[in-house]
Amino acid sequence: MELQNQEVVIIGGSSGIGLATASLALSYGANVTIAARNFTKLEQSVEKLGGKVRSVVADIMDESQVEQIFQGLEKVDHLFVAAGSLSSGGLISGASIEKLKHPIAERIYGAVYAVRHAVPKMKSGSITLMSGLFSSRPMPGSATTAAAVAGIEAMARTLALELSPIRVNAVCPGYINTPLLANAFGDNYQQVIQSQAATLPAKRIGNAQEVSQAVVFMMTNGFITGEILHIDGGGRLV
């Protein structure tokens, strides 16, 4: 069991990719902490995981709440920052400043808060951040979101140097079948994913388990750092 008795912290662990990663890490023998801002969803996720995880209610945009995730842990071996909405930010010329700021505050500063409070409890191990398809395939109305996820990739490479020997990487999912994606597209979900799947070299969208396998690979491969791993069915190529 490659994660036997190691402490794994997953922020954004109540659904989708975060929840799938928590389940896989548990199967590898890890002690897992999951954190999310929605108490009800978090409790439901704890139940799905057989009550075998520690849970903390925390909003990644609030540093004091992020700090509480790590209180009570003597050490952290691996951190996965999976939290992040699919907010596109909006058009630079039309959206409110607050809406445009949201992707930066959530993804960039959220990751900063998580790293700042995890690192004092880490001697080695890994940090995995979450990028996204907009980093390489932006679209109109996504400027600040694209900036945020591209910034996460730059942050991962920089922190791989700054935090050595702690390893720092990022995963970059494409279209993944998760509740987050389903909520984003609502009634148009099936139509959207079918049309997107048709354009991909893989000819389908991905699932949360496939991304979780990539995250655990980042945790358990001790010689990979500063890398951005794309799990997008080839979406960045077309």
Buried (B, 14 or more C-beta within 10 A) or exposed (E): EEBEEBBBBBBBBBBBBBBBBBBBBBEBEBBBBBBBBEEEBBBBBBEBBEEEBBBBBBBBBEBEBBBBBBEEBEEBBBBBBBBBBBBBBBEEEEBEEEBBBBBBBBBBBBBBBBBEBBBEBBEEBBBBBBBBBBBBBBEEBBBBBBBBBBBBBBBBBEBBEEBEEBBBBBBBBBBBBBEBBBEBBEEEBEEBBEEBBEEBEEEBBBBBBBBBBBBBBBBBBEEBBBBBBBBBBEBEEE
